[in-house]
Amino acid sequence: MSIEILMPALSPTMEEGTLAKWLVKVGDTVKSGQILAEIETDKATMEFEAVDEGVIGALLVPEGATGVRVNTPIATLLVEGETSAPAPAPVAQVAPAATPAAAAPAPVAAATPARAAAVDRVFASPLARRIAAEKHIDLAKVQGSGPRGRVVKADVAGAATAAHPAVAAAPVMAPVAVPATPTPAPAPAPGAAAAPVSASTVARMYEGRAYEEVMLDGMRRTIAARLTEAKQTIPHFYLRREVRLDALLAFREQLNVQLAPRGVKLSVNDFIIKACALALQAVPAANAVWAGDRILKMRASDVAVAVAIEGGLFTPVLKDAESKSLSKLSAEMKDLAARAKTRRLAPQEYLGGSFAISNLGMMGIENFDAVINPPHGAILAVGAGIRKPVVAGDAVVIATVMSMTLSVDHRVIDGALGADLLKAIVENLEHPMAMLA
């Protein structure tokens, strides 16, 4: 029978996507690992690879189709011996299958014979069967990871070297346990704030006035949902400090002169990333995330940095930032920011981290409060460096001063612990040479 190719979940937060472009057509022979299509998720445009071998029998979803739910059939693949694909169900008829039907047990009973008939058959790709035959592997004992439990090449390869492949796969699923979409809010108590008004109600308020209606794309919907979740569920508190930048600016200028032959130019933001990474190591209890019923204390300093793009933002993560040189951090940040602006980041490059930085100083903003990006424990809002008079001993001098606000999740970090973290960040920035020791 033909194989259904399903809309993949290309990231833990993906629920639906846009099929931006097909890279194959009906009748094409495809191999495992071949790129089939480009799919737009809520954050990026990603390539979708085939896991089976065969011939494309039908393309069920046209290019440009939006709102295609994960696990919806998007194409069919003919296996060896097939010359045409059976007539597929239209995509429009697939979506209602996800609707709960708890009050209708009859369909479940009707499906039981079909399920029982399939028990004796092992669903596997032709390539997986070929490898299994060569390595004398019993496919019935292999846990399939393909669509609907189908055994694919990777499963057979893993079975050849591991006695229990299913156990090895368990840690991969762990990050999904942290929900990326807001949990349903409890019913409002009498006198509580009313539910948000509908779009049609708002539109009626502006009837007769000229306006442009901008429909939300996947990224903007995700941002709206996560920020609503953050402000409704995270008990924020804010710690503020000023840092004198004169020593850092002088040190940066000296380093940039020496690094110029290598084509390296360090920014103030590079120093801020390094300062935060080292501070998280100096105050390890603050290097933590909220995981619903527990706190995860991270060992490495994985620092996320907000990058503004058209229509939204990304927070690419600089992993193991505490152990990387300033020049390495600078090069990595430039690469991540450039690919973020074209939405070409892979999920593993913008998911995770325990701490984030949002720097609006380069845009002239003197100070602001940032919203925590769950499940992070804190986010640092960085303002512009301003020349102003400060008291130094018994004298008043002109210095470059930068304002910073640390937004903290009180479930993860208490006030004194947050103060220790912010103090460590300030000390690193005011004594930049120590960060190289």
N, C-alpha and C positions, 0 to 999 in steps of 0.2 A: 504494500500500500504506500501511497505517497506520504511524504513527511511535511508537516505544517511548520513553516518558519514563523516564529512568534516575535512580536515586538519585544525587544530585550529591555531589561532594567539595567541601564548603563551606569547607574549610581544608586546608592541606598535611598536617596530622596526622590528618585524618579517614579512618577505614577503614570505619566503619559508623555508623549513626545510628538515631534513633527518629522515626517519622513521627507527630508529635504531633497534627496536625490537618489535614484536607483543607479547603480553602477553595473547592473546586469540586465539582460532582457530575456523574455521567454525563449526557451530553446538553448540557452547558454549552458555549457557544462562547467560546473564549479567544483572546486576542491576545498578540503578543510583548511581554514585559515585565510581563504580568499575574501577580499572586501566585497560585500554585497551592496551596501547602501551607506549614505551619510544621514545620520539621525540627529536632530536638534533636541537636546534635553532642556531642563529648566536652567542650565548653566552654560552649556557648551554644545558645539557641533562635533559629533564623534563618528568614527568609522565603525561599522558593524560587520563582523567577520562570520563566515560560515563555519559551522561545527560538523557538518556532514558533507558527503560527496554525492553528486547526482546531477540531474538536469533540471533547470528551472521550468516548472510546469505552468505556473500562473503567478502573476503579480496582483495580489488582492487589494493593495492600497496604492493609490496613485501618488506621484511626486507632489509634494506640497501639502499633503493631507495633514491637518493639525488635530491635536487632541486624541491621538491614537493611544488607547490604553495599553499599558504593559500586559503582555501575554495574549494580546489580540493577534490572530493569524494575519500576516502581511504578505505571505507568498507560500507556494507549495513547491516541493522538490521531488522529482521522480527518481526512484531508486532503480537499481539494475533490473531489467526485464519489463519495466513499464514503458509504454509508448505514449500515453496521454494521461493527464491528471483527471481524477473524478471531479465532477462539478462541485466546486467549493461553495460553502454557505456564504452569502454576501456579508461583508464586514458589518453592515448596519444591523444584521441579525445576531452578531456575536456579542455585542456590547450588553444587551439585556440579560445575557446569561449570568452576569456578575451581580444582578439584583437579588437580594436575599429572598428566599421563599420558604421560611420556616414553617408556614401553615400548610404547605402542600407536600406531604410525604410521598405521594404517589410516584412522582418522577424518580425519586431515589430508588424505589423498589423496581421500577421499570429498567433502571440502568444496571441493576445487579447482575442479570445474566450476561450482559456484555462484558462487565468487569470480570466475572468468573471465567469467561471464555478466553480472556486475555492473559490469565495467570500463567498458562502453560507456554506462552510465547515470550521470548526475550526480545525487547525492542532495542536494536543497535544499528549504528550506521554501517554501511558496507566497509568503510576503512577500519572501523573498530573490529568487525568480524574477521577481516583479513589478518590484523595484528594478533587477535586472540588465537586464531588458528596457528599462526607461526610460533607463538610463544606458549601454546598448549594451556590457555587460560579458559576456565569455565565461565562463560558470560553470565550464567544464572547467578553466580556468586559476586558479580561486580555491581557496585552501586552506581547507577547512572546519574549524571549531572546535567544532561541535555534536556531539551523541552519534554515535559511530561515523563521524566525519568529515563529518557533514552540514553543508552550507553554510547559514548563518543570516544574519540581517539585518546583524549587525556585520561579518561577513566581507566582504559585498558593499560595505558602506559604506567599509571599509578599503581594498578593492581600487580604489575610485574615486579615492583620494588617494595611495596608495602602490604603487610598482611591485613590491615584494617584501614582502607582508604577513607571510609566514612568518618572515622575518628579524627584523622588528620585534617579533614575539611571543616571541622567544627569551629576553630578559631576564626575562620574567614567570615563566618556569619555573625560574630559577636558585635561588630559595630552597628548592625542593623537594629540591635536592641534599643538603641537610643533613638526615640522618634524624632523625625525631621519635620513633622507636621504638628500643628497644635492639637493637644488633647481637647476633647469636647468640654466646654465650660459647664459647670453645674447650673441647674435652673435658677434664675435670679429670684432672690427673696423679695417679698413685697416691699415696694419703695426703692428697689434697686434700679440701676440705669437700664433704660429700654434698649432693645436690640437695635442694631444698625438699620437705618432706613434703606429701602430698596432703591435701585438705580432709577426706576420709573418715578418714584416719589421725588427724588432729588431733581430729576429732569423737569418735572412739573413746576418746581420752584423757580426755574430759570426759563420758563416758557416765554417766548418772545424776545429773548436775549440771544445774541450770536455767540456760539461757542463751537469748539472742535472736540469731537468725541474720540478719545484714544483708548482702544481696547487693550486689555492687559495681556502681555505675552507670558510665557512660562516663568521667566526670570522674575518679572515684577510680581506675579502672583506668589511665588515662593518667598520673595523678600517680604511682602506684606504679611504672609502667614507667619513667618519666623519672627518678625519684629513684634507682631501682635502677641505671639506666644511668649516672647522674651519679656515684654512689659507686663503681661498679665500673670506670669508664673514665676518670674525671677525677682526676689526681693533685692532690688538695687540699693546700694548706698555709694556715696561719692567722697573721694579723698583728693585734696588739691594741694599742689606744691609748685613753687617756682624754682627754676634751675638756672644758674649763671653759666652762659655758654662761651665766655671769652677764651678760656683755656682750650676748650674743644675746637673752637673755630681756628685758633692759632695752630693747634696740633694738626688739624685737618689740612690746613693750607701747606704746612711743612711736608706732610705725607704725600699730598697730591703732586708736589713738585718732584719728589723722589720717585713716584709711581708713574709719572707722565710718560717716560720711555716705554713702559709696558702697556700704555693705552688705558690705564686705570684712573678713574676719577671718583673718589669717595664722596658721598653725600652725607648731610647731617642725619638723614634717615637711616643710613647704614650704621652709624654709631648708636642710634637709638635702638635698633634691632639687637645689636650686640650687647648693649647695656641691659636690656630687658632679659635677654637669654642668660646672661651671667647672674643677674639678680634672682632669677627663678632657681638657679643652682644654689645661691647663697641663702635663699629662704625656701627650701624645698617643700615645706608644707603648703605653700601658696601655688605650687606648680600642680594644680589639680583641676578635675572636671567633675560636674554633677552628672550622675548616672541613674537618676530616678530614686532608687532605694539605697544608694551607696555613693561614696566618693572614690574616684580613681586618682591616685597620686602618681604622676608621671615621673619617669626618671630623666628623660632627655628634655631639653628645652625646644619644643616645636612651636615656633612663633608664627602666627598668621598676621598678614599685613593687608589692610583694606586697599583695594585698587579700584578707582572709579572708572567705569566704562559707560558707553552710551546705553541708557535705559536701565542701569543698575550698577552693581558692583560685585567684585570677586574678593575673596580673602585667601589668596594662595598661601601655603604653609611652607616656611623654611625649617626643614627638619634638622635636628641636632645643631641648632644655631650656636650653641655655647662652644662647640668645638671647631667652628669654622673661622677662618681669618676674615678680616674686614673686606679684603679684596674678593674673596670667595663669596661672601654674603652679597656684596655689591653686584657681582656678575650674575649670581643666581636670581637676585631680586629683579634685575633688569630683564632677564629672560622670561621670568614668570609674568611680569607686568606686561611685556610686549605680547605674549601669547594670550593673556587674559583679555586684552583689548580686542583680539580677533576671535575670542571664545574658543580657543584651541587647547585649553587646559584639560588634562585627564582628571577624573574624580579624585584619585589619590593625591593630586597636587593641590586641591583646595578643601579637602575634608580632613578633619582631625585638628590637632593642635590643642593646647590648653590655655593659650593666652593670645590676645590680639592687640594690634596697634592701628589706630586711625589717626593719620596726620593730615590736618587741614591747614597747618602753618604755612605751607607753600602757597596757599590760596589767600593768605592775609588774615585768616581767622585767628584771633588772639586767644580765645579759650572756648570750650564747649564740652558737653557731656555726651559720651558715646553710649549706645545701647549694646549690652552684652550679647554676643553671638553664641547661643547654646550649642554644645554643653560647656563652653569655656567658663572658667571661674572668674575672669576679669578681662577688661579691655582698657588700654591706655589711650586717652584722647590728647593729642599733641597740638599745641598752638604755635603761633609765629614767635620768633625771637624778636624782641622789641628793645631798642636802645632807650634806657631811662635811668634816672638817678637812683642810686641805692646807697645805703649807709654801710661803710666799711670801716669798722673801728670808730674813731672819732671824726672821720671825714665822710663827705658825700662825694661819690664818684659816679661816672657814667659807665654803665655796664649793659651787656646784651642779656636780657632775661627772657626765658621761655616758660609759659604756663603749661602745666600738665594736670589732667584730671584722671584719676583711676576709678573706673566704674567697677564695683565689686559685687559678686553674688554672695549674699550673706549666708547662704546655706553651705557654701564651700569655704569661705574666708571670713574670719571675724575682723573686727575693726583694728585691733592691735597688730594682727598678722598682715593685714593690708597695708598698715602704716609702715611696717618693717620692709615690705616689698617695695613700696614707693621710695622709701629712704635709700634702699640699696640701688635703685635705678638712678636716683639723683646723684649719689656718690660716684657711680660709674661715669656719668656724664660730666661731672665737675672735675674728675681726675682721669681723663681718657687714657693716659699712658699706662695706667694700672690694668686696663682691659687687655693689654698686649702681653702682660706678664704670664 
